[in-house]
Amino acid sequence: MMGDTNVLVIGGGGREHAITWALQKSPRLGALYVAPGNAGTAEIAQNVNLDTVAETLQFAADKNIHLVVIGPEAPLVAGWADELRAGGVAVFGPSQAAAQLEASKAFSKAFMREHNIPTADSRTFNDYDAALAYAESVDHAVVVKADGLAAGKGVIVCDDVASARAALKTIMHDAAFGAAGDTVIIEERLIGREVSILAFCDGHNVALMPAMRDHKRIFDGDQGLNTGGMGAFGPVADVSADDLAYFRDAIIKPAVAGMAARGTPYVGVLYAGLMLTQQSVRTLEFNCRFGDPETQAILPLLDSDLLTIMLDCAAGSLNPADVRWKSGFCATVVAASGGYPGDYQTGIPINGLDAVSDSVVFHAGVRRLEPGGHVTAGGRVLAVSAVGDTLDSALATAYADIARIDFDGMHYRRDIGRTEG
């Protein structure tokens, strides 16, 4: 039987397909809409075109929407959650003020220092010459980060002073990321293994998700340019239950408590990117939403009703004990267009989607043709996710199924889960 809770998901990527896929399992779900959605969401929900928050408010009223789930960071940073809540609509996603944790790396670093959240040493600059002088003066390697949103690409890891100079020129002088690079953070480069820690938050309570690791570089062996993410897997073996408890108590909870103390309670998913160094853990960044492709590896492991969790977060009544996870592992492998993250072609026919049997295919840059067939429509085209009793079995299934898919120029890493990521 169909439920009576009508939901609208904002976004059109692989993350939103995964969210939609998980929501449509709920017995509480009534009508499910996605704006703008993609070819994958169209198979399990109704795609709609909503370009502005005003259109979204009107749609919510017309369709009796009980919950809006905002997937991407851009509408959160633009304040959509605030305007929807002011219009009487329940929202899963942080306010504009809380989303500053992702919108401004300078704000985030200052916030972390204020609340004693472990992070790397850094300096913030809005003057090119001052930034260059600092980068040339330090006796350690650095990472140069654009302050604002840059679609996951505004971070340049530098091996030496020359590469730091080049990074500053790219971000500040050449404005490769536009206004996002008007201010930069120069951060101590940390050595270790990265891990993604995500948590459901209701403004006060938090419920952690399984620890994930993603692979950002385009080529095997973690070589080449950074991308939005070429795959993910988890839970990771080098994060114990005690580690998770520490991350919750030392990083996630202080962040949520700090936001509450500011009068801007954090509601939605808080995503901490951490570095596990030999000495300790350091927080690299906060994101104000589900990760991509981490979501495609996390939600297949969820053993609770995602819609109920999101409604409870929106209502400020999350009970962490109600958030349960399956045993086992999930592995996600992303297929990208040839040339990504640089220039790439779209409109290329995709073959073999119907041949995938043991994995879930989450669409991202995919467009469905009429009367049938699919073509590429983005850089990261799709993700294949598989669950197994062991990480090896999950990886074997995901790789067997992605090998059944083909399009001209298709590229995917062959070492997801095999390197540190």
Buried (B, 14 or more C-beta within 10 A) or exposed (E): EEBEBBBBBBBBBBBBBBBBBBBBEBEBBBBBBBBBBBBBBBBBBBBBEBEEBEEBBEBBEEBEBBBBBBBBBBBBBBBBBBBBBEBEBBBBBBBBBBBBBBBBBBBBBEBBEEBEBBBBBBBBBEEBEEBBEBBEEBEEBBBBBBBBBBBBBBBBBBEEBEBBBBBBEBBBEEEBBEEBBBBBBBBBBBEBBBBBBBBBBBBBBBBBBBBBBBBBBBBBEBEBEBBBBBBBBBBBEEBEEEBBEBBBEBBBBBBBBBBBEBEBBBBBBBBBBBBBEEEEBBBBBBBBBBBBBBBBBBBBBBEBBBBBBBBBBBEEEBEEEBBEBEEBBBBBBBBBBBEBBEEBEEEBEBBBBEEBEEBBBBBBBBBBEEEEEBBBBBBBBBBBBBBBEEBEBBBBBBBBBBBBBBBEBBBBBEBBBBBEB
